[in-house]
Amino acid sequence: MLRSMKYSETSIIADIYTEELGMRSYIINGVRSKNARIKASLLQVMSLVEMVAYERQEKGLNRVKEMQAAYVFHSLPFDVRKSAVGLFMAELARKSIREPEENKRLFDFLFRSFRFLDETIAPVSNIHLCFLLELSSYLGFVPDEAWAEETPVFDLQEGIFVAAPPPHVYHLGEAESLLLYQLLGKNLENCHELSMLRQQRKSLLLHLIDYYRLHIENLPEIHAHEVLQEVLEG
């Protein structure tokens, strides 16, 4: 569940990334009524659900017939740091994934990422950065990993490490480029092992959002990172 919006007095429209049909929008009728068949608690952003829906081939709203939890969160809704990270992940996924088609590898990655965020007892300060990089591999523009002392600068526009700063502003400094290279060698499970200062983490996040803007045409503005930064710095 990547977005949930009120629609009329009792209904909700939800953007959901599905295993079989990719990104889809659904209307769930009567969910906020007293005798609702589908409880509103299932329709929170980040919820992992199983459902039966009436699907149409053309774009537009589809109707949900049945829905139940596929996984029940134990810590994520009650941990402000995990919630902030998860909301950022959900917004980024919703705005960057465009294809209404089956991609089971991407579905499994998203499902696994939110479940891991809920289950982990390790620090979560780097998970959003690792998520950005892993998601980019599914979207087709993962950064090249060929860092070397001879190529210590990462060019955001080209997605590669280069010998010297390019003639445009979209690049990382040498210290940040090295951090990016180190992060590329991590995954969600061990990204907490990479130590960085708060300002480095903040700067790297902003640069990676720029990286997405450079490689996804008309990417909508991302907002959740502003709250995320406040929470992680608190």
N, CA, C and O of each residue as an XYZ file, in Angstrom:
936
protein
N       0.859     -1.182      0.000
C       0.000      0.000      0.000
C       0.902      1.241      0.000
O       1.612      1.501      0.971
N       0.864      2.011     -1.112
C       1.781      3.137     -1.226
C       1.117      4.491     -1.019
O       1.794      5.481     -0.738
N      -0.203      4.538     -1.156
C      -0.933      5.768     -0.838
C      -2.376      5.427     -0.577
O      -2.930      4.524     -1.204
N      -3.001      6.152      0.358
C      -4.406      5.948      0.701
C      -5.051      7.311      0.865
O      -4.588      8.127      1.661
N      -6.134      7.569      0.106
C      -6.799      8.875      0.131
C      -8.294      8.712      0.363
O      -8.911      7.782     -0.157
N      -8.866      9.604      1.134
C     -10.306      9.589      1.343
C     -11.024      9.941      0.050
O     -10.591     10.808     -0.709
N     -12.150      9.234     -0.184
C     -12.963      9.471     -1.365
C     -14.419      9.332     -0.953
O     -14.855      8.256     -0.546
N     -15.151     10.396     -1.057
C     -16.533     10.473     -0.575
C     -16.551     10.264      0.945
O     -15.506     10.302      1.593
N     -17.727     10.048      1.497
C     -17.852      9.972      2.950
C     -17.326      8.670      3.524
O     -16.844      8.648      4.656
N     -17.408      7.588      2.770
C     -17.063      6.280      3.347
C     -16.017      5.504      2.553
O     -15.592      4.433      2.988
N     -15.598      6.012      1.411
C     -14.709      5.238      0.546
C     -13.275      5.771      0.569
O     -13.009      6.887      1.015
N     -12.376      4.944      0.078
C     -10.955      5.282      0.012
C     -10.413      4.860     -1.351
O     -10.795      3.819     -1.886
N      -9.528      5.671     -1.900
C      -8.777      5.303     -3.095
C      -7.356      4.972     -2.666
O      -6.730      5.746     -1.942
N      -6.849      3.837     -3.103
C      -5.524      3.381     -2.696
C      -4.661      3.084     -3.913
O      -5.117      2.476     -4.881
N      -3.415      3.521     -3.849
C      -2.418      3.141     -4.845
C      -1.633      1.964     -4.273
O      -1.019      2.076     -3.212
N      -1.657      0.842     -4.979
C      -1.063     -0.393     -4.472
C      -0.166     -0.990     -5.552
O      -0.557     -1.081     -6.715
N       1.042     -1.395     -5.154
C       1.896     -2.116     -6.095
C       1.588     -3.600     -5.939
O       1.794     -4.177     -4.871
N       1.094     -4.213     -7.010
C       0.608     -5.590     -6.951
C       1.605     -6.560     -7.581
O       2.424     -6.177     -8.417
N       1.520     -7.809     -7.170
C       2.435     -8.830     -7.675
C       2.184     -9.150     -9.139
O       3.132     -9.402     -9.881
N       0.934     -9.144     -9.570
C       0.594     -9.601    -10.917
C       0.377     -8.486    -11.925
O       0.497     -8.715    -13.128
N       0.058     -7.269    -11.454
C      -0.304     -6.203    -12.394
C       0.479     -4.907    -12.178
O       0.172     -3.889    -12.799
N       1.478     -4.939    -11.310
C       2.268     -3.737    -11.093
C       1.490     -2.666    -10.348
O       0.672     -2.971     -9.480
N       1.749     -1.404    -10.691
C       1.120     -0.281    -10.004
C      -0.331     -0.125    -10.448
O      -0.622      0.010    -11.637
N      -1.243     -0.146     -9.460
C      -2.672     -0.036     -9.759
C      -3.344      0.866     -8.727
O      -2.863      1.012     -7.603
N      -4.452      1.460     -9.123
C      -5.263      2.265     -8.207
C      -6.602      1.582     -7.994
O      -7.216      1.082     -8.936
N      -7.046      1.565     -6.746
C      -8.279      0.864     -6.377
C      -9.182      1.775     -5.559
O      -8.718      2.626     -4.800
N     -10.483      1.573     -5.733
C     -11.456      2.218     -4.857
C     -12.035      1.154     -3.935
O     -12.481      0.099     -4.385
N     -12.022      1.446     -2.647
C     -12.569      0.530     -1.651
C     -13.784      1.218     -1.034
O     -13.651      2.185     -0.284
N     -14.954      0.710     -1.359
C     -16.198      1.350     -0.944
C     -16.573      0.973      0.485
O     -16.327     -0.144      0.941
N     -17.181      1.947      1.180
C     -17.753      1.691      2.497
C     -16.767      1.351      3.590
O     -17.163      0.850      4.643
N     -15.473      1.616      3.363
C     -14.469      1.183      4.334
C     -14.560      1.969      5.640
O     -14.119      1.494      6.686
N     -15.131      3.166      5.578
C     -15.240      3.967      6.798
C     -16.657      3.966      7.365
O     -17.015      4.814      8.183
N     -17.447      3.006      6.919
C     -18.789      2.859      7.479
C     -18.759      1.906      8.667
O     -17.773      1.198      8.872
N     -19.820      1.887      9.440
C     -19.868      1.099     10.677
C     -19.746     -0.387     10.415
O     -19.100     -1.095     11.186
N     -20.345     -0.871      9.355
C     -20.349     -2.305      9.049
C     -19.411     -2.657      7.895
O     -19.722     -3.529      7.083
N     -18.285     -1.991      7.822
C     -17.356     -2.185      6.716
C     -16.842     -3.618      6.659
O     -16.470     -4.188      7.684
N     -16.821     -4.197      5.464
C     -16.266     -5.536      5.265
C     -14.737     -5.498      5.279
O     -14.086     -6.454      5.700
N     -14.183     -4.392      4.817
C     -12.727     -4.200      4.817
C     -12.404     -3.097      5.810
O     -12.891     -1.975      5.676
N     -11.596     -3.406      6.793
C     -11.292     -2.456      7.855
C     -10.294     -1.403      7.389
O      -9.376     -1.688      6.620
N     -10.495     -0.182      7.870
C      -9.618      0.926      7.491
C      -8.178      0.682      7.914
O      -7.256      1.218      7.299
N      -7.973     -0.110      8.946
C      -6.616     -0.383      9.428
C      -5.767     -1.103      8.383
O      -4.539     -1.030      8.424
N      -6.419     -1.802      7.441
C      -5.686     -2.489      6.375
C      -5.195     -1.530      5.304
O      -4.366     -1.896      4.471
N      -5.703     -0.304      5.323
C      -5.450      0.631      4.236
C      -4.496      1.751      4.623
O      -4.507      2.823      4.018
N      -3.674      1.498      5.630
C      -2.654      2.464      5.999
C      -1.484      2.352      5.021
O      -1.183      1.268      4.521
N      -0.834      3.475      4.758
C       0.348      3.456      3.902
C       1.376      2.477      4.472
O       1.627      2.457      5.677
N       1.956      1.680      3.606
C       2.950      0.645      3.897
C       2.326     -0.702      4.225
O       3.052     -1.692      4.314
N       1.004     -0.785      4.409
C       0.373     -2.066      4.722
C       0.674     -3.094      3.636
O       0.696     -2.774      2.447
N       0.904     -4.331      4.064
C       1.145     -5.447      3.152
C      -0.102     -6.322      3.167
O      -0.443     -6.893      4.203
N      -0.781     -6.435      2.035
C      -2.100     -7.061      2.006
C      -2.216     -8.101      0.900
O      -1.467     -8.092     -0.077
N      -3.180     -8.999      1.088
C      -3.640     -9.904      0.033
C      -5.056     -9.483     -0.321
O      -5.836     -9.138      0.568
N      -5.403     -9.504     -1.598
C      -6.729     -9.022     -1.962
C      -7.241     -9.697     -3.224
O      -6.481    -10.254     -4.016
N      -8.539     -9.628     -3.379
C      -9.230    -10.040     -4.600
C      -9.883     -8.786     -5.161
O     -10.586     -8.072     -4.445
N      -9.653     -8.521     -6.441
C     -10.170     -7.282     -7.029
C     -10.827     -7.552     -8.374
O     -10.515     -8.532     -9.050
N     -11.733     -6.673     -8.745
C     -12.326     -6.687    -10.074
C     -11.433     -5.830    -10.969
O     -11.416     -4.606    -10.838
N     -10.696     -6.462    -11.870
C      -9.714     -5.751    -12.673
C     -10.260     -5.417    -14.054
O     -10.997     -6.191    -14.663
N      -9.870     -4.236    -14.526
C     -10.178     -3.823    -15.889
C      -8.861     -3.646    -16.636
O      -7.864     -3.237    -16.042
N      -8.849     -3.942    -17.903
C      -7.631     -3.832    -18.691
C      -7.221     -2.371    -18.889
O      -6.034     -2.043    -18.871
N      -8.202     -1.511    -19.076
C      -7.874     -0.112    -19.292
C      -7.473      0.539    -17.968
O      -7.795      0.048    -16.886
N      -6.767      1.652    -18.091
C      -6.346      2.366    -16.887
C      -7.554      2.949    -16.175
O      -8.605      3.149    -16.784
N      -7.407      3.217    -14.912
C      -8.477      3.795    -14.118
C      -8.622      3.066    -12.811
O      -7.771      2.258    -12.437
N      -9.700      3.351    -12.119
C      -9.921      2.760    -10.811
C     -10.497      1.360    -10.927
O     -11.378      1.106    -11.748
N      -9.999      0.466    -10.109
C     -10.519     -0.892    -10.008
C     -11.127     -1.073     -8.627
O     -10.800     -0.338     -7.695
N     -12.009     -2.050     -8.498
C     -12.707     -2.237     -7.225
C     -12.183     -3.461     -6.494
O     -11.921     -4.503     -7.095
N     -12.036     -3.311     -5.187
C     -11.553     -4.404     -4.347
C     -12.735     -5.163     -3.777
O     -13.664     -4.566     -3.234
N     -12.696     -6.488     -3.904
C     -13.765     -7.329     -3.388
C     -13.441     -7.811     -1.977
O     -14.282     -7.743     -1.081
N     -12.216     -8.298     -1.788
C     -11.807     -8.814     -0.485
C     -10.385     -8.350     -0.190
O      -9.594     -8.112     -1.102
N     -10.076     -8.226      1.101
C      -8.721     -7.844      1.482
C      -8.432     -8.347      2.887
O      -9.282     -8.300      3.776
N      -7.193     -8.835      3.060
C      -6.733     -9.239      4.382
C      -5.242     -8.961      4.494
O      -4.568     -8.758      3.485
N      -4.730     -8.951      5.711
C      -3.318     -8.664      5.924
C      -2.457     -9.815      5.410
O      -2.746    -10.980      5.685
N      -1.399     -9.492      4.666
C      -0.413    -10.487      4.255
C       0.711    -10.583      5.278
O       1.406    -11.595      5.369
N       0.874     -9.518      6.040
C       1.869     -9.474      7.111
C       1.430     -8.386      8.071
O       1.043     -7.300      7.639
N       1.484     -8.658      9.354
C       1.068     -7.686     10.373
C       2.311     -7.062     10.990
O       3.153     -7.763     11.552
N       2.423     -5.739     10.882
C       3.570     -5.042     11.456
C       3.545     -5.126     12.979
O       2.490     -5.054     13.610
N       4.741     -5.280     13.550
C       4.864     -5.366     14.998
C       5.510     -4.121     15.604
O       5.187     -3.742     16.729
N       6.410     -3.491     14.874
C       7.116     -2.333     15.439
C       7.013     -1.085     14.571
O       7.058      0.030     15.092
N       6.878     -1.249     13.269
C       6.969     -0.112     12.359
C       5.979      1.018     12.684
O       6.393      2.177     12.703
N       4.697      0.740     12.941
C       3.760      1.847     13.208
C       4.017      2.567     14.527
O       3.523      3.676     14.735
N       4.788      1.944     15.421
C       4.963      2.490     16.774
C       6.357      3.077     16.996
O       6.639      3.628     18.060
N       7.208      2.961     16.011
C       8.575      3.470     16.087
C       8.686      4.656     15.139
O       8.587      4.486     13.924
N       8.892      5.858     15.680
C       8.834      7.064     14.853
C       9.936      7.075     13.806
O       9.726      7.589     12.707
N      11.100      6.525     14.112
C      12.189      6.497     13.136
C      11.874      5.523     12.001
O      12.062      5.847     10.829
N      11.400      4.339     12.352
C      11.026      3.370     11.322
C       9.877      3.903     10.468
O       9.886      3.731      9.249
N       8.904      4.537     11.084
C       7.765      5.072     10.334
C       8.203      6.136      9.341
O       7.727      6.164      8.206
N       9.107      7.011      9.763
C       9.597      8.067      8.874
C      10.355      7.478      7.694
O      10.188      7.926      6.560
N      11.188      6.476      7.957
C      11.913      5.803      6.883
C      10.929      5.125      5.937
O      11.058      5.249      4.719
N       9.946      4.409      6.485
C       8.980      3.689      5.669
C       8.126      4.606      4.809
O       7.844      4.281      3.655
N       7.712      5.740      5.345
C       6.892      6.678      4.572
C       7.688      7.263      3.414
O       7.148      7.485      2.331
N       8.974      7.510      3.647
C       9.824      7.980      2.556
C       9.934      6.902      1.475
O       9.803      7.196      0.287
N      10.174      5.661      1.886
C      10.273      4.558      0.937
C       8.997      4.428      0.114
O       9.055      4.219     -1.098
N       7.842      4.552      0.770
C       6.563      4.411      0.080
C       6.351      5.536     -0.922
O       5.901      5.289     -2.042
N       6.671      6.776     -0.533
C       6.483      7.896     -1.455
C       7.423      7.770     -2.654
O       7.019      7.994     -3.795
N       8.661      7.416     -2.389
C       9.623      7.273     -3.474
C       9.173      6.186     -4.457
O       9.212      6.392     -5.670
N       8.749      5.038     -3.937
C       8.298      3.947     -4.800
C       7.080      4.366     -5.619
O       7.018      4.096     -6.818
N       6.119      5.019     -4.985
C       4.890      5.401     -5.684
C       5.174      6.385     -6.817
O       4.546      6.308     -7.872
N       6.109      7.302     -6.611
C       6.351      8.342     -7.608
C       7.363      7.941     -8.675
O       7.431      8.567     -9.733
N       8.140      6.912     -8.407
C       9.165      6.525     -9.377
C       8.792      5.302    -10.200
O       9.317      5.120    -11.299
N       7.886      4.450     -9.688
C       7.467      3.259    -10.435
C       6.256      3.625    -11.284
O       5.233      4.062    -10.756
N       6.366      3.452    -12.574
C       5.308      3.889    -13.486
C       4.560      2.726    -14.135
O       3.392      2.872    -14.495
N       5.215      1.572    -14.288
C       4.678      0.521    -15.149
C       3.521     -0.251    -14.506
O       3.694     -0.836    -13.437
N       2.335     -0.260    -15.148
C       1.219     -1.099    -14.679
C       1.334     -2.500    -15.271
O       0.464     -2.939    -16.022
N       2.417     -3.197    -14.925
C       2.637     -4.528    -15.472
C       3.368     -5.386    -14.452
O       3.962     -4.877    -13.502
N       3.315     -6.683    -14.663
C       3.906     -7.620    -13.716
C       5.423     -7.476    -13.637
O       6.112     -7.419    -14.655
N       5.925     -7.418    -12.407
C       7.370     -7.442    -12.158
C       7.549     -8.065    -10.775
O       7.650     -7.360     -9.772
N       7.586     -9.382    -10.739
C       7.600    -10.086     -9.466
C       8.870     -9.822     -8.673
O       8.836     -9.825     -7.443
N       9.987     -9.595     -9.350
C      11.229     -9.284     -8.631
C      11.108     -7.963     -7.899
O      11.540     -7.846     -6.752
N      10.531     -6.978     -8.544
C      10.328     -5.680     -7.900
C       9.317     -5.804     -6.765
O       9.510     -5.230     -5.694
N       8.238     -6.555     -6.998
C       7.247     -6.766     -5.941
C       7.898     -7.415     -4.724
O       7.679     -6.973     -3.596
N       8.691     -8.456     -4.942
C       9.350     -9.152     -3.838
C      10.302     -8.220     -3.096
O      10.397     -8.277     -1.870
N      11.004     -7.365     -3.834
C      11.913     -6.409     -3.206
C      11.152     -5.444     -2.302
O      11.567     -5.201     -1.169
N      10.047     -4.895     -2.790
C       9.270     -3.954     -1.984
C       8.691     -4.640     -0.744
O       8.770     -4.101      0.361
N       8.115     -5.818     -0.928
C       7.536     -6.554      0.195
C       8.616     -6.859      1.235
O       8.417     -6.659      2.433
N       9.747     -7.342      0.760
C      10.847     -7.703      1.665
C      11.391     -6.476      2.390
O      11.759     -6.561      3.562
N      11.445     -5.347      1.709
C      12.011     -4.137      2.310
C      11.168     -3.640      3.476
O      11.706     -3.313      4.534
N       9.844     -3.579      3.291
C       8.987     -3.098      4.377
C       8.932     -4.112      5.516
O       8.863     -3.729      6.685
N       8.960     -5.384      5.187
C       8.971     -6.392      6.244
C      10.278     -6.329      7.035
O      10.268     -6.432      8.262
N      11.389     -6.163      6.341
C      12.672     -6.057      7.039
C      12.695     -4.836      7.941
O      13.173     -4.908      9.073
N      12.183     -3.713      7.447
C      12.150     -2.496      8.261
C      11.385     -2.729      9.551
O      11.769     -2.219     10.603
N      10.317     -3.488      9.478
C       9.533     -3.801     10.674
C      10.288     -4.736     11.616
O      10.233     -4.563     12.834
N      10.989     -5.719     11.067
C      11.576     -6.768     11.895
C      12.954     -6.437     12.447
O      13.349     -6.987     13.475
N      13.693     -5.554     11.792
C      15.071     -5.334     12.198
C      15.182     -4.693     13.580
O      14.350     -3.877     13.976
N      16.222     -5.082     14.295
C      16.537     -4.448     15.584
C      17.806     -3.613     15.451
O      18.266     -3.017     16.425
N      18.370     -3.570     14.250
C      19.570     -2.772     13.993
C      19.170     -1.323     13.738
O      18.004     -1.054     13.451
N      20.116     -0.376     13.837
C      19.813      1.026     13.516
C      19.284      1.157     12.087
O      19.712      0.430     11.190
N      18.350      2.091     11.886
C      17.700      2.230     10.574
C      18.133      3.488      9.827
O      17.535      3.834      8.808
N      19.152      4.171     10.313
C      19.521      5.478      9.764
C      19.980      5.437      8.316
O      19.908      6.453      7.625
N      20.454      4.282      7.836
C      20.945      4.196      6.460
C      20.014      3.432      5.529
O      20.288      3.329      4.333
N      18.924      2.897      6.054
C      18.070      2.024      5.235
C      17.492      2.761      4.035
O      17.427      2.195      2.944
N      17.075      4.005      4.210
C      16.482      4.741      3.090
C      17.486      4.961      1.964
O      17.106      4.983      0.794
N      18.772      5.125      2.306
C      19.802      5.302      1.283
C      20.019      4.006      0.510
O      20.121      4.013     -0.717
N      20.086      2.907      1.232
C      20.248      1.609      0.581
C      19.028      1.281     -0.274
O      19.162      0.715     -1.359
N      17.849      1.632      0.210
C      16.615      1.406     -0.549
C      16.647      2.180     -1.865
O      16.276      1.641     -2.908
N      17.087      3.435     -1.824
C      17.204      4.239     -3.037
C      18.081      3.551     -4.074
O      17.733      3.492     -5.254
N      19.217      3.033     -3.628
C      20.153      2.412     -4.550
C      19.625      1.081     -5.076
O      19.738      0.795     -6.268
N      19.047      0.264     -4.189
C      18.518     -1.025     -4.649
C      17.342     -0.833     -5.597
O      17.236     -1.536     -6.602
N      16.458      0.113     -5.286
C      15.319      0.358     -6.167
C      15.795      0.824     -7.541
O      15.194      0.460     -8.552
N      16.855      1.615     -7.596
C      17.343      2.102     -8.891
C      17.772      0.960     -9.794
O      17.714      1.083    -11.017
N      18.207     -0.158     -9.202
C      18.602     -1.306    -10.030
C      17.391     -1.918    -10.731
O      17.517     -2.428    -11.844
N      16.229     -1.875    -10.100
C      15.004     -2.393    -10.712
C      14.439     -1.411    -11.741
O      13.707     -1.806    -12.649
N      14.783     -0.141    -11.592
C      14.269      0.879    -12.501
C      15.204      1.132    -13.675
O      14.861      1.871    -14.597
N      16.394      0.516    -13.643
C      17.269      0.570    -14.810
C      18.357      1.614    -14.807
O      18.941      1.884    -15.856
N      18.657      2.220    -13.652
C      19.729      3.217    -13.649
C      20.598      3.128    -12.385
O      20.995      4.145    -11.816
N      20.881      1.896    -11.963
C      21.728      1.713    -10.802
C      23.107      2.306    -11.072
O      23.632      2.137    -12.173
N      23.713      2.995    -10.101
C      25.049      3.563    -10.313
C      26.090      2.487    -10.620
O      26.059      1.390    -10.063
N      27.003      2.829    -11.514
C      28.128      1.943    -11.792
C      29.011      1.872    -10.544
O      29.198      2.878     -9.860
N      29.549      0.695    -10.249
C      30.313      0.492     -9.021
C      31.822      0.598     -9.216
O      32.580      0.225     -8.321
N      32.271      1.092    -10.355
C      33.697      1.074    -10.675
C      34.448      2.269    -10.100
O      35.084      3.031    -10.829
N      34.363      2.421     -8.767
C      35.177      3.453     -8.107
C      36.623      2.996     -8.049
O      36.903      1.809     -7.882
N      37.533      3.939     -8.188
C      38.961      3.667     -8.030
C      39.641      4.976     -7.655
O      39.051      6.050     -7.779
N      40.888      4.881     -7.195
C      41.621      6.097     -6.855
C      41.766      7.009     -8.066
O      41.869      8.227     -7.923
N      41.775      6.415     -9.266
C      41.888      7.200    -10.492
C      40.555      7.797    -10.924
O      40.524      8.716    -11.743
N      39.448      7.278    -10.378
C      38.109      7.798    -10.707
C      37.338      8.017     -9.401
O      36.436      7.242     -9.081
N      37.685      9.066     -8.646
C      37.129      9.255     -7.304
C      35.879     10.124     -7.229
O      35.399     10.414     -6.133
N      35.346     10.543     -8.373
C      34.202     11.471     -8.387
C      33.021     10.801     -9.067
O      33.163     10.243    -10.155
N      31.850     10.853     -8.430
C      30.659     10.253     -9.041
C      29.866     11.301     -9.792
O      29.465     12.321     -9.232
N      29.644     11.031    -11.078
C      28.866     11.894    -11.962
C      27.405     11.433    -11.890
O      27.068     10.363    -12.398
N      26.543     12.231    -11.265
C      25.142     11.867    -11.106
C      24.418     11.797    -12.453
O      23.511     10.986    -12.637
N      24.818     12.631    -13.366
C      24.143     12.697    -14.660
C      24.429     11.458    -15.495
O      23.535     10.939    -16.162
N      25.667     10.982    -15.463
C      26.052      9.813    -16.254
C      25.948      8.515    -15.463
O      25.916      7.435    -16.052
N      25.894      8.606    -14.133
C      25.784      7.408    -13.307
C      27.070      6.621    -13.195
O      27.033      5.410    -12.977
N      28.220      7.290    -13.340
C      29.507      6.606    -13.301
C      30.515      7.410    -12.475
O      30.344      8.607    -12.244
N      31.573      6.714    -12.037
C      32.687      7.375    -11.369
C      33.670      7.865    -12.422
O      34.003      7.137    -13.357
N      34.131      9.103    -12.266
C      35.012      9.722    -13.257
C      36.253     10.280    -12.580
O      36.325     10.355    -11.353
N      37.233     10.673    -13.395
C      38.528     11.100    -12.874
C      38.497     12.483    -12.246
O      39.248     12.754    -11.309
N      37.634     13.367    -12.752
C      37.598     14.752    -12.274
C      36.165     15.264    -12.325
O      35.339     14.722    -13.059
N      35.863     16.306    -11.552
C      34.504     16.861    -11.582
C      34.087     17.236    -12.999
O      34.839     17.912    -13.700
N      32.895     16.806    -13.435
C      32.410     17.141    -14.780
C      32.015     18.613    -14.864
O      31.917     19.283    -13.836
N      31.787     19.127    -16.075
C      31.456     20.549    -16.246
C      29.986     20.859    -15.981
O      29.383     21.646    -16.710
N      29.402     20.254    -14.951
C      28.042     20.573    -14.535
C      27.958     20.335    -13.024
O      28.891     19.794    -12.431
N      26.862     20.731    -12.409
C      26.767     20.711    -10.941
C      26.350     19.353    -10.379
O      26.388     19.146     -9.166
N      25.957     18.437    -11.243
C      25.393     17.173    -10.757
C      26.486     16.122    -10.543
O      26.634     15.188    -11.331
N      27.227     16.296     -9.483
C      28.264     15.333     -9.132
C      28.523     15.395     -7.629
O      28.175     16.372     -6.966
N      29.131     14.350     -7.112
C      29.484     14.280     -5.701
C      30.950     14.646     -5.518
O      31.765     14.471     -6.423
N      31.275     15.162     -4.320
C      32.670     15.357     -3.973
C      33.336     14.015     -3.750
O      32.667     12.982     -3.728
N      34.636     14.024     -3.586
C      35.368     12.767     -3.461
C      34.968     11.989     -2.208
O      34.824     10.768     -2.267
N      34.787     12.667     -1.084
C      34.411     11.977      0.155
C      33.030     11.341      0.026
O      32.832     10.197      0.436
N      32.072     12.079     -0.544
C      30.722     11.538     -0.731
C      30.718     10.418     -1.767
O      29.972      9.448     -1.636
N      31.540     10.553     -2.783
C      31.631      9.512     -3.813
C      32.110      8.198     -3.203
O      31.618      7.123     -3.548
N      33.074      8.299     -2.293
C      33.568      7.097     -1.623
C      32.479      6.476     -0.754
O      32.329      5.255     -0.720
N      31.716      7.322     -0.047
C      30.598      6.808      0.754
C      29.574      6.096     -0.123
O      29.067      5.034      0.238
N      29.275      6.686     -1.273
C      28.324      6.060     -2.194
C      28.839      4.698     -2.647
O      28.085      3.725     -2.685
N      30.098      4.633     -2.984
C      30.699      3.366     -3.409
C      30.603      2.323     -2.296
O      30.280      1.163     -2.553
N      30.883      2.737     -1.068
C      30.797      1.809      0.065
C      29.361      1.357      0.290
O      29.115      0.198      0.623
N      28.411      2.274      0.107
C      27.004      1.938      0.298
C      26.514      0.978     -0.789
O      25.649      0.140     -0.536
N      27.062      1.103     -1.986
C      26.691      0.200     -3.073
C      27.078     -1.245     -2.762
O      26.511     -2.180     -3.327
N      28.035     -1.421     -1.870
C      28.441     -2.762     -1.480
C      27.641     -3.330     -0.326
O      27.900     -4.447      0.123
N      26.671     -2.570      0.158
C      25.826     -3.008      1.273
C      24.433     -3.375      0.776
O      24.072     -3.098     -0.368
N      23.655     -4.006      1.658
C      22.244     -4.253      1.388
C      21.440     -3.822      2.613
O      22.002     -3.322      3.587
N      20.133     -4.017      2.558
C      19.284     -3.571      3.666
C      19.716     -4.190      4.989
O      19.638     -3.547      6.036
N      20.167     -5.433      4.940
C      20.480     -6.156      6.170
C      21.753     -5.668      6.848
O      21.874     -5.770      8.069
N      22.703     -5.141      6.083
C      23.966     -4.749      6.712
C      24.353     -3.290      6.493
O      25.474     -2.898      6.819
N      23.444     -2.478      5.945
C      23.803     -1.085      5.667
C      24.082     -0.283      6.934
O      24.739      0.756      6.876
N      23.586     -0.759      8.083
C      23.851     -0.063      9.336
C      25.325     -0.122      9.727
O      25.771      0.644     10.581
N      26.078     -1.022      9.110
C      27.487     -1.164      9.427
C      28.329     -0.019      8.877
O      29.458      0.190      9.320
N      27.785      0.724      7.914
C      28.511      1.849      7.327
C      28.293      3.093      8.180
O      27.168      3.566      8.336
N      29.366      3.605      8.719
C      29.291      4.775      9.596
C      29.427      6.056      8.782
O      30.306      6.170      7.928
N      28.552      7.018      9.055
C      28.669      8.332      8.427
C      28.078      9.393      9.340
O      27.230      9.097     10.182
N      28.528     10.627      9.171
C      28.027     11.732      9.960
C      26.632     12.129      9.480
O      26.255     11.846      8.342
N      25.863     12.793     10.363
C      24.504     13.193      9.989
C      24.498     14.068      8.748
O      23.663     13.887      7.861
N      25.425     15.017      8.680
C      25.455     15.919      7.539
C      25.811     15.175      6.257
O      25.303     15.507      5.186
N      26.680     14.174      6.360
C      27.008     13.357      5.190
C      25.785     12.582      4.721
O      25.512     12.494      3.523
N      25.054     12.022      5.677
C      23.858     11.252      5.334
C      22.807     12.158      4.686
O      22.171     11.771      3.705
N      22.627     13.348      5.229
C      21.654     14.298      4.691
C      22.037     14.718      3.280
O      21.191     14.748      2.386
N      23.307     15.041      3.081
C      23.766     15.479      1.767
C      23.648     14.364      0.738
O      23.239     14.604     -0.398
N      24.007     13.143      1.135
C      23.927     12.018      0.210
C      22.486     11.737     -0.189
O      22.216     11.403     -1.342
N      21.561     11.871      0.753
C      20.145     11.679      0.447
C      19.674     12.684     -0.598
O      19.005     12.307     -1.560
N      20.013     13.956     -0.421
C      19.583     14.984     -1.365
C      20.179     14.742     -2.748
O      19.509     14.940     -3.761
N      21.429     14.317     -2.788
C      22.062     14.034     -4.075
C      21.415     12.831     -4.756
O      21.256     12.823     -5.976
N      21.042     11.823     -3.981
C      20.414     10.645     -4.583
C      19.004     10.964     -5.095
O      18.563     10.396     -6.094
N      18.307     11.863     -4.416
C      17.014     12.314     -4.944
C      17.230     13.058     -6.261
O      16.453     12.897     -7.203
N      18.292     13.877     -6.326
C      18.639     14.522     -7.595
C      18.946     13.474     -8.665
O      18.572     13.635     -9.827
N      19.620     12.414     -8.269
C      19.958     11.331     -9.201
C      18.679     10.730     -9.799
O      18.623     10.448    -10.995
N      17.669     10.541     -8.969
C      16.385     10.042     -9.463
C      15.746     11.046    -10.419
O      15.204     10.663    -11.455
N      15.810     12.312    -10.074
C      15.214     13.333    -10.949
C      15.898     13.361    -12.316
O      15.256     13.602    -13.338
N      17.197     13.114    -12.319
C      17.938     13.131    -13.573
C      17.605     11.927    -14.461
O      17.740     11.994    -15.683
N      17.175     10.839    -13.846
C      16.988      9.605    -14.601
C      15.531      9.177    -14.751
O      15.240      8.209    -15.452
N      14.616      9.889    -14.099
C      13.181      9.616    -14.270
C      12.516     10.897    -14.757
O      12.496     11.904    -14.049
N      11.982     10.854    -15.946
C      11.375     12.045    -16.532
C      10.146     12.469    -15.731
O       9.291     11.653    -15.386
N      10.085     13.764    -15.449
C       8.945     14.359    -14.748
C       8.666     13.684    -13.404
O       7.511     13.452    -13.049
N       9.716     13.374    -12.667
C       9.520     12.814    -11.329
C       8.842     13.852    -10.437
O       9.356     14.962    -10.300
N       7.700     13.520     -9.827
C       7.046     14.485     -8.933
C       7.934     14.845     -7.744
O       8.846     14.101     -7.385
N       7.656     15.972     -7.156
C       8.434     16.414     -5.994
C       8.305     15.405     -4.856
O       7.216     14.912     -4.562
N       9.442     15.109     -4.225
C       9.461     14.222     -3.066
C       9.399     15.079     -1.811
O      10.147     16.049     -1.692
N       8.519     14.740     -0.873
C       8.351     15.547      0.331
C       8.735     14.813      1.618
O       9.170     15.443      2.582
N       8.580     13.499      1.640
C       8.740     12.754      2.896
C      10.152     12.837      3.457
O      10.348     12.626      4.653
N      11.145     13.141      2.613
C      12.517     13.204      3.119
C      12.719     14.363      4.087
O      13.624     14.323      4.921
N      11.877     15.402      3.984
C      12.006     16.538      4.895
C      11.660     16.122      6.324
O      12.370     16.474      7.266
N      10.577     15.380      6.479
C      10.208     14.855      7.794
C      11.232     13.829      8.244
O      11.612     13.797      9.414
N      11.679     12.989      7.315
C      12.655     11.954      7.633
C      13.918     12.562      8.214
O      14.435     12.069      9.216
N      14.414     13.605      7.614
C      15.629     14.240      8.095
C      15.446     14.816      9.489
O      16.348     14.716     10.320
N      14.300     15.414      9.756
C      14.035     15.954     11.089
C      14.025     14.843     12.132
O      14.565     15.009     13.225
N      13.412     13.712     11.795
C      13.325     12.609     12.740
C      14.704     11.991     12.996
O      15.068     11.723     14.141
N      15.461     11.770     11.924
C      16.766     11.141     12.087
C      17.765     12.049     12.789
O      18.710     11.574     13.419
N      17.554     13.343     12.680
C      18.467     14.294     13.330
C      18.030     14.612     14.755
O      18.761     15.268     15.497
N      16.832     14.148     15.143
C      16.303     14.456     16.473
C      16.916     13.627     17.570
O      16.559     13.788     18.738
